[in-house]
Amino acid sequence: MMDIAASVLFLSRFQFAMTTVFHFFFVPFSIGLAFIVSVMETLYVVKKDEVYKKMTQFWGKMFIYSFAVGVVTGIIQEFQFGMNWSEYSRFMGDVFGAPLAIEALAAFFLESTFIGLWMFTWTRVKPAVHALFIWLVCIGSSLSALWILAANSFMQNPVGYIINAKTHRVQLTDFGAVVGNKQLWYEFSHVILGALITAAFVVAGCSAWRLLKNKNVDFYRKSIKVSLIIGLVACLGSIWSGDLQTRYLVDNQPMKFAAMEGLDKNSKNGDWTMVAGFKDHKKTWSIEVPKVLNILTYHKFNGPSIKGQEQVNKELKAKYKNKQGDMNYYTPTRTLFWSFRVMAGSAALFALVAIVGLWFNRKKSDAIVKQKWFLYIMGLCLWLPFIVNTAGWFITEFGRYPWVVYGLLTIADAVSPTATVGSLLFTNIVYFLMFSGLGLVMIVLSHRVLKEGPDSVNPDGYAVEKTEDSSKADPYEMGAVKHD
């Protein structure tokens, strides 16, 4: 019986992780790309340069694809709350329902309405009005993220609630506290900046691959310039917001912080573990740098002793003994430790690539076209943000183990009592095949957009039907691009 219960729990967790990771491939990309496309269209309105209009339409097609896939995977993710996590839904419904209802009825409505207007009104409204549409889409997508993260932040740091004595469920008492949750604003800023980094380096990476083929050099150089400026600013902001969020965890979620830094025992000297090996939560070997952990945590060479996992586990066992008995509260240390290093190291790498790319791509210089080695590096960087976003998600979600709602409800208590191994195996297989198909479709469509190039759209934003002769003609003569 215990084996079946463990299998149900494992398969439920695996399914939710698979759905969320795949969904989170597209959410940051579409949020960030909405902003970049908005900037490009604003540049077109201000400068009257037709290249920026082509850039808006070209990268806008990729945004529409990512938006569509994100919607599909998001719907599947929400179904799981009732299918596999009904106990969680009952316990959290009063709190979880409010932000999700606002997200669906306000933010998503705003986003989906104006994306339709933006797609079909290229020649029907003034350029400035048309640019306003995509900015409203951008705002809507960011607000969607805000309300979803409001629910997630409550799971990390519950505020503004009571436990109803009759139902033994969470009851919302202060919606303002949920919105004002510090965890929410640290999380939201980091997610939005990460979204800008994702889109910026996908645009720059795709542009680099086309420059390697000497295709539409002016178009792709301008795309790289816009995306890398946004990407560099977002990288610097992400490092800042990540520092704030990490320092917040020292007191708010000390076990997560200790695992991220590889601390099995209390750190008295503030030595920072650069790399290490682990057996369970204990270090078997490590390379450490003196005082660096104090600098990262307290921004000074000396500071209070930082709690290790063993100390935190003792404190949590004492705190929750009456609720959970004599259970341990250790998190997956290897996952958190290496995910944090992937995320932090990649932020520095992205900033370096952006600086070098902007230098090579500076005005009146074609150096970037000649630097084949750098174009390959930037081209490969288009895949890295998706790995980094997944690493960040691992830190956020695995870091509160074994809780699904920190301090209130464990993961084991949240799973549906009616879920079966058979149903979960079947849906896991179906979802995996569905996600693989959707991912393949997204890659194929994006590759087709890149292969067709920026001259594949006309002033209405629709694809140009190319004949054997017209494909070789000048796009301006074909009417594919209209001069002001």
C-alpha positions as CSV (number, residue, x, y, z in Angstrom):
1,M,0.0,0.0,0.0
2,M,2.9,2.4,0.9
3,D,4.5,1.5,-2.4
4,I,1.4,2.5,-4.4
5,A,1.0,5.7,-2.4
6,A,4.7,6.5,-3.1
7,S,4.3,5.8,-6.8
8,V,1.2,8.0,-7.0
9,L,3.1,10.8,-5.3
10,F,6.1,10.4,-7.5
11,L,4.1,10.3,-10.7
12,S,2.0,13.3,-9.7
13,R,5.1,15.3,-8.9
14,F,6.8,14.2,-12.1
15,Q,3.8,15.2,-14.2
16,F,3.5,18.6,-12.6
17,A,7.3,19.2,-13.0
18,M,7.2,18.1,-16.7
19,T,4.2,20.3,-17.4
20,T,5.6,23.3,-15.6
21,V,9.1,23.1,-17.0
22,F,7.7,22.9,-20.6
23,H,5.3,25.7,-19.9
24,F,8.1,27.8,-18.5
25,F,10.1,27.4,-21.7
26,F,7.5,29.6,-23.5
27,V,6.2,32.0,-20.8
28,P,9.4,34.0,-20.2
29,F,10.1,33.9,-24.0
30,S,6.7,35.3,-24.9
31,I,6.8,38.0,-22.1
32,G,10.3,39.1,-23.1
33,L,9.6,39.0,-26.8
34,A,6.4,41.1,-26.4
35,F,8.6,43.8,-24.8
36,I,11.3,43.6,-27.5
37,V,8.7,43.7,-30.3
38,S,7.1,46.7,-28.6
39,V,10.4,48.5,-28.5
40,M,11.0,47.7,-32.2
41,E,7.6,49.0,-33.3
42,T,8.1,52.2,-31.2
43,L,11.4,52.8,-33.0
44,Y,9.6,52.4,-36.3
45,V,7.0,55.0,-35.2
46,V,9.7,57.4,-34.0
47,K,12.3,57.0,-36.7
48,K,10.1,56.1,-39.7
49,D,12.7,53.5,-40.6
50,E,11.0,50.7,-42.5
51,V,13.6,48.2,-41.3
52,Y,12.1,48.5,-37.7
53,K,8.7,47.7,-39.1
54,K,10.0,44.6,-40.8
55,M,11.8,43.7,-37.5
56,T,8.5,44.1,-35.6
57,Q,6.6,41.9,-38.0
58,F,9.3,39.3,-38.3
59,W,10.0,38.7,-34.6
60,G,6.3,39.3,-33.9
61,K,5.6,36.0,-35.8
62,M,7.8,34.1,-33.3
63,F,6.0,35.9,-30.4
64,I,2.6,34.7,-31.7
65,Y,3.8,31.1,-31.9
66,S,5.3,31.1,-28.4
67,F,2.1,32.8,-27.1
68,A,-0.1,30.1,-28.6
69,V,2.0,27.2,-27.2
70,G,2.2,28.9,-23.8
71,V,-1.6,29.1,-23.6
72,V,-2.0,25.4,-24.4
73,T,0.5,24.2,-21.9
74,G,-0.9,26.6,-19.2
75,I,-4.4,25.1,-19.6
76,I,-3.0,21.6,-19.1
77,Q,-1.1,22.7,-16.0
78,E,-4.2,24.2,-14.4
79,F,-6.2,20.9,-15.0
80,Q,-3.7,19.1,-12.8
81,F,-4.8,21.0,-9.7
82,G,-8.1,19.2,-9.8
83,M,-6.8,15.9,-11.3
84,N,-3.7,15.2,-9.2
85,W,-3.7,17.8,-6.4
86,S,-7.3,18.0,-5.2
87,E,-6.3,18.1,-1.5
88,Y,-4.1,21.1,-2.3
89,S,-6.9,22.8,-4.2
90,R,-9.3,22.3,-1.3
91,F,-6.8,23.6,1.2
92,M,-5.7,26.6,-0.9
93,G,-8.8,27.4,-2.9
94,D,-9.8,30.5,-1.0
95,V,-6.3,32.1,-1.5
96,F,-5.3,30.6,-4.8
97,G,-8.6,31.4,-6.6
98,A,-8.5,35.2,-6.2
99,P,-5.2,36.0,-8.0
100,L,-5.9,33.3,-10.7
101,A,-9.4,34.8,-11.3
102,I,-7.9,38.3,-11.7
103,E,-5.3,36.9,-14.0
104,A,-7.8,35.2,-16.2
105,L,-10.5,37.9,-16.2
106,A,-8.3,41.0,-16.4
107,A,-4.7,40.4,-17.4
108,F,-5.2,37.5,-19.9
109,F,-8.3,39.2,-21.3
110,L,-6.3,42.4,-21.9
111,E,-3.4,40.4,-23.5
112,S,-5.5,38.2,-25.8
113,T,-7.8,41.0,-26.9
114,F,-5.1,43.3,-28.0
115,I,-2.9,40.6,-29.6
116,G,-5.8,40.0,-32.0
117,L,-6.1,43.8,-32.7
118,W,-2.3,44.0,-33.2
119,M,-2.3,41.0,-35.7
120,F,-5.0,42.3,-38.0
121,T,-4.8,46.1,-38.1
122,W,-1.4,46.8,-39.7
123,T,-2.9,49.0,-42.4
124,R,-6.2,49.9,-40.6
125,V,-5.0,52.2,-37.8
126,K,-2.2,54.8,-37.4
127,P,1.3,53.4,-36.6
128,A,1.2,55.0,-33.1
129,V,-2.1,53.4,-32.3
130,H,-0.9,50.1,-33.7
131,A,2.2,50.3,-31.4
132,L,-0.1,51.0,-28.5
133,F,-1.8,47.6,-29.1
134,I,1.5,45.6,-28.7
135,W,2.4,47.7,-25.6
136,L,-1.0,46.7,-24.1
137,V,-0.2,43.1,-24.9
138,C,3.1,43.5,-23.2
139,I,1.5,45.0,-20.1
140,G,-1.1,42.2,-20.0
141,S,1.5,39.5,-20.2
142,S,3.4,41.0,-17.3
143,L,0.3,41.4,-15.2
144,S,-0.6,37.7,-15.9
145,A,2.8,36.8,-14.5
146,L,2.3,39.1,-11.5
147,W,-1.0,37.4,-10.4
148,I,0.3,33.9,-10.9
149,L,3.4,34.7,-8.9
150,A,1.2,36.2,-6.2
151,A,-0.3,32.7,-5.7
152,N,3.2,31.1,-5.9
153,S,4.6,33.6,-3.4
154,F,2.0,32.7,-0.9
155,M,3.1,29.1,-1.2
156,Q,6.7,30.2,-0.4
157,N,5.7,32.7,2.3
158,P,2.1,32.5,3.5
159,V,0.7,35.9,4.6
160,G,-2.7,37.5,5.2
161,Y,-4.6,34.3,6.2
162,I,-6.1,32.3,9.0
163,I,-6.7,28.5,9.3
164,N,-10.5,28.1,9.5
165,A,-11.2,26.1,12.7
166,K,-14.2,24.2,11.2
167,T,-12.8,23.4,7.7
168,H,-9.1,23.3,8.6
169,R,-8.3,25.2,5.4
170,V,-6.6,28.4,4.6
171,Q,-8.9,31.4,4.6
172,L,-7.9,34.7,3.1
173,T,-8.2,37.7,5.5
174,D,-5.9,40.3,4.0
175,F,-5.7,40.5,0.2
176,G,-3.4,43.5,0.5
177,A,-0.9,41.4,2.4
178,V,-0.9,38.8,-0.4
179,V,-0.2,41.6,-3.0
180,G,2.4,43.2,-0.7
181,N,4.2,40.0,0.0
182,K,8.0,40.7,-0.2
183,Q,8.5,37.3,-1.8
184,L,6.2,38.3,-4.6
185,W,8.1,41.4,-5.6
186,Y,11.5,39.8,-5.4
187,E,10.2,36.9,-7.5
188,F,8.3,39.1,-10.0
189,S,11.2,41.4,-10.7
190,H,13.6,38.4,-11.2
191,V,11.1,36.6,-13.5
192,I,10.5,39.6,-15.7
193,L,14.2,40.4,-16.0
194,G,14.8,36.7,-16.8
195,A,12.1,36.9,-19.5
196,L,13.8,39.9,-21.1
197,I,17.2,38.0,-21.0
198,T,15.5,35.0,-22.6
199,A,14.0,36.9,-25.5
200,A,17.0,39.1,-26.0
201,F,19.4,36.2,-26.5
202,V,17.0,34.1,-28.6
203,V,16.7,37.1,-31.0
204,A,20.5,37.8,-30.9
205,G,21.2,34.1,-31.3
206,C,18.9,33.6,-34.3
207,S,20.3,36.7,-35.8
208,A,23.8,35.4,-35.4
209,W,23.1,32.2,-37.3
210,R,21.7,34.2,-40.2
211,L,24.7,36.5,-40.2
212,L,26.9,33.4,-40.5
213,K,25.1,32.9,-43.9
214,N,25.5,36.6,-44.8
215,K,21.7,37.0,-44.9
216,N,20.0,40.4,-44.5
217,V,23.0,41.9,-42.7
218,D,21.6,45.3,-41.9
219,F,18.3,43.8,-40.6
220,Y,20.0,41.3,-38.3
221,R,22.6,43.7,-37.1
222,K,19.9,46.1,-36.0
223,S,18.0,43.2,-34.4
224,I,21.2,42.3,-32.5
225,K,21.7,45.9,-31.4
226,V,18.2,46.3,-30.0
227,S,18.1,42.9,-28.3
228,L,21.6,43.0,-26.7
229,I,21.0,46.5,-25.3
230,I,17.8,45.2,-23.6
231,G,19.6,42.0,-22.7
232,L,22.5,43.8,-21.0
233,V,20.3,46.0,-19.0
234,A,18.2,43.0,-18.0
235,C,21.3,41.0,-17.0
236,L,22.5,43.8,-14.7
237,G,19.0,44.1,-13.2
238,S,18.8,40.4,-12.8
239,I,22.0,40.2,-10.9
240,W,20.7,42.9,-8.6
241,S,17.3,41.4,-8.1
242,G,18.8,37.9,-7.6
243,D,21.1,39.3,-4.8
244,L,18.1,40.8,-3.0
245,Q,16.1,37.6,-3.3
246,T,19.0,35.4,-2.1
247,R,19.7,37.6,0.9
248,Y,15.9,37.5,1.7
249,L,16.1,33.7,1.9
250,V,18.7,33.7,4.8
251,D,15.9,34.3,7.3
252,N,12.8,33.4,5.3
253,Q,13.8,30.0,3.9
254,P,17.1,29.2,5.6
255,M,17.2,25.5,4.4
256,K,16.9,26.6,0.8
257,F,19.7,29.1,1.3
258,A,21.9,26.6,3.0
259,A,21.4,24.0,0.2
260,M,22.1,26.6,-2.5
261,E,25.4,27.4,-0.8
262,G,26.3,23.8,0.0
263,L,26.3,24.4,3.8
264,D,25.8,21.2,5.7
265,K,27.2,22.8,8.9
266,N,27.1,26.4,10.2
267,S,29.5,28.7,8.4
268,K,31.4,30.7,11.0
269,N,34.2,32.1,8.8
270,G,32.0,33.0,5.8
271,D,33.9,30.7,3.4
272,W,32.1,30.3,0.0
273,T,31.8,26.9,-1.6
274,M,32.7,27.2,-5.2
275,V,32.2,23.6,-6.2
276,A,31.6,20.5,-4.1
277,G,30.5,16.9,-4.1
278,F,27.6,15.6,-1.9
279,K,26.2,12.5,-0.4
280,D,22.7,13.2,0.5
281,H,23.0,16.7,2.1
282,K,26.6,16.3,3.4
283,K,29.7,17.5,1.5
284,T,32.2,14.9,0.6
285,W,34.7,17.3,-0.9
286,S,34.7,21.0,-1.8
287,I,36.8,24.0,-3.0
288,E,36.1,27.0,-0.9
289,V,37.0,30.7,-1.1
290,P,37.5,32.5,2.3
291,K,35.1,35.4,3.2
292,V,33.2,35.4,-0.1
293,L,30.0,34.1,1.4
294,N,30.0,36.9,3.9
295,I,30.4,39.4,1.1
296,L,27.6,37.9,-0.9
297,T,25.2,37.5,2.1
298,Y,26.0,40.6,4.2
299,H,28.0,42.8,1.7
300,K,30.9,42.9,4.2
301,F,33.8,40.7,5.2
302,N,32.4,39.8,8.6
303,G,28.9,38.9,9.6
304,P,26.8,36.6,11.8
305,S,27.3,32.8,11.5
306,I,25.2,31.4,8.6
307,K,23.1,28.3,9.5
308,G,23.9,25.0,7.9
309,Q,21.3,22.4,6.9
310,E,21.8,20.3,10.0
311,Q,21.1,23.3,12.3
312,V,18.1,24.4,10.3
313,N,16.7,20.8,10.3
314,K,16.9,20.7,14.1
315,E,15.0,24.0,14.4
316,L,12.3,22.9,11.9
317,K,11.8,19.6,13.6
318,A,11.3,21.3,16.9
319,K,9.0,23.9,15.3
320,Y,6.7,21.4,13.5
321,K,7.0,18.3,15.7
322,N,3.3,18.5,16.8
323,K,2.2,18.9,13.1
324,Q,4.4,16.5,11.2
325,G,6.1,14.3,13.8
326,D,9.7,13.4,13.6
327,M,10.3,14.1,9.9
328,N,13.3,15.6,8.2
329,Y,13.3,18.9,6.2
330,Y,16.3,18.5,4.0
331,T,16.0,19.7,0.4
332,P,17.6,18.1,-2.7
333,T,21.0,19.7,-2.0
334,R,22.8,18.7,-5.3
335,T,19.9,20.1,-7.4
336,L,19.8,23.4,-5.6
337,F,23.6,23.8,-5.3
338,W,24.3,23.3,-9.0
339,S,21.1,25.0,-10.2
340,F,22.2,28.1,-8.4
341,R,25.6,28.1,-9.9
342,V,24.2,27.5,-13.4
343,M,21.8,30.5,-12.9
344,A,24.4,32.9,-11.4
345,G,27.2,31.9,-13.7
346,S,25.0,32.3,-16.8
347,A,24.0,35.8,-15.8
348,A,27.6,36.9,-15.8
349,L,28.2,35.1,-19.2
350,F,25.2,36.8,-20.8
351,A,26.4,40.2,-19.6
352,L,29.8,39.5,-21.1
353,V,28.4,38.3,-24.4
354,A,26.1,41.3,-24.6
355,I,29.0,43.7,-24.0
356,V,31.3,42.0,-26.6
357,G,28.4,41.8,-29.1
358,L,27.6,45.5,-28.8
359,W,31.2,46.4,-29.2
360,F,31.6,44.3,-32.4
361,N,28.3,45.6,-33.7
362,R,29.0,49.2,-33.0
363,K,27.9,51.9,-35.5
364,K,29.8,52.1,-38.8
365,S,31.6,48.8,-38.2
366,D,30.9,45.4,-39.7
367,A,33.3,43.6,-37.3
368,I,30.6,41.4,-36.0
369,V,30.1,39.8,-39.4
370,K,33.8,39.0,-39.6
371,Q,33.9,37.5,-36.1
372,K,32.7,34.0,-37.0
373,W,33.8,32.5,-33.7
374,F,31.7,35.0,-31.8
375,L,28.7,34.5,-33.9
376,Y,28.8,30.8,-33.1
377,I,29.0,31.5,-29.4
378,M,26.1,33.9,-29.6
379,G,24.2,31.5,-31.8
380,L,24.6,28.7,-29.1
381,C,23.5,31.2,-26.4
382,L,20.0,31.2,-27.8
383,W,19.4,27.8,-26.0
384,L,21.0,28.7,-22.7
385,P,18.2,30.9,-21.3
386,F,15.8,27.9,-21.3
387,I,18.3,25.9,-19.2
388,V,18.8,28.8,-16.8
389,N,15.0,29.4,-16.4
390,T,14.6,25.7,-15.6
391,A,17.4,25.9,-13.0
392,G,15.7,28.9,-11.4
393,W,12.4,27.0,-11.3
394,F,14.2,24.1,-9.6
395,I,15.6,26.4,-6.9
396,T,12.2,28.0,-6.3
397,E,10.1,24.8,-6.1
398,F,12.5,22.2,-4.8
399,G,13.8,24.7,-2.2
400,R,10.7,24.5,-0.1
401,Y,10.6,20.7,0.1
402,P,8.8,18.9,1.8
403,W,6.2,21.7,1.8
404,V,3.8,22.6,-1.0
405,V,2.6,25.5,1.1
406,Y,5.5,26.4,3.4
407,G,4.9,25.5,7.0
408,L,1.2,24.6,6.3
409,L,0.8,21.7,3.9
410,T,3.3,19.0,2.8
411,I,3.5,17.7,-0.7
412,A,2.5,14.2,0.5
413,D,-0.7,15.6,2.0
414,A,-1.6,17.6,-1.1
415,V,-2.0,14.8,-3.6
416,S,-5.4,13.6,-4.8
417,P,-6.7,10.5,-2.9
418,T,-8.4,9.3,-6.1
419,A,-5.3,9.4,-8.3
420,T,-4.1,6.0,-9.5
421,V,-0.8,4.7,-10.8
422,G,-2.5,3.6,-14.1
423,S,-4.1,7.0,-14.8
424,L,-0.9,8.9,-14.0
425,L,1.2,6.6,-16.2
426,F,-1.3,7.1,-19.1
427,T,-1.5,10.9,-18.7
428,N,2.3,11.2,-18.3
429,I,2.9,9.4,-21.6
430,V,0.2,11.5,-23.3
431,Y,1.5,14.8,-22.0
432,F,5.1,13.8,-22.9
433,L,4.1,13.0,-26.5
434,M,2.0,16.2,-26.7
435,F,4.7,18.4,-25.3
436,S,7.3,16.8,-27.6
437,G,5.0,17.4,-30.6
438,L,4.3,21.0,-29.6
439,G,8.0,21.7,-29.1
440,L,8.9,20.2,-32.4
441,V,6.2,22.3,-34.1
442,M,7.5,25.5,-32.4
443,I,11.1,24.7,-33.6
444,V,10.0,23.9,-37.1
445,L,7.8,27.1,-37.4
446,S,10.5,29.3,-36.0
447,H,13.1,27.8,-38.3
448,R,10.8,28.4,-41.3
449,V,10.4,32.0,-40.2
450,L,14.2,32.4,-40.1
451,K,14.7,30.6,-43.4
452,E,12.1,32.7,-45.2
453,G,13.7,35.9,-43.9
454,P,12.4,39.3,-43.1
455,D,11.1,39.9,-46.6
456,S,8.4,37.2,-46.2
457,V,5.8,39.7,-44.9
458,N,3.9,42.4,-46.6
459,P,2.6,45.7,-45.1
460,D,-0.4,43.9,-43.6
461,G,1.8,41.5,-41.7
462,Y,0.9,38.5,-43.7
463,A,3.3,36.1,-45.5
464,V,4.2,36.9,-49.1
465,E,3.4,34.2,-51.6
466,K,6.7,33.8,-53.4
467,T,6.9,32.4,-57.0
468,E,10.0,31.2,-58.6
469,D,10.6,34.6,-60.2
470,S,9.3,36.8,-57.3
471,S,11.5,35.1,-54.8
472,K,14.5,36.7,-56.5
473,A,13.0,40.1,-56.8
474,D,13.7,43.1,-54.7
475,P,11.2,43.1,-51.8
476,Y,10.6,46.9,-52.3
477,E,9.7,46.4,-55.9
478,M,7.4,43.5,-55.0
479,G,5.5,45.6,-52.6
480,A,6.4,43.4,-49.7
481,V,7.6,46.6,-47.9
482,K,5.9,49.9,-48.3
483,H,7.8,53.1,-47.9
484,D,6.3,56.0,-45.9
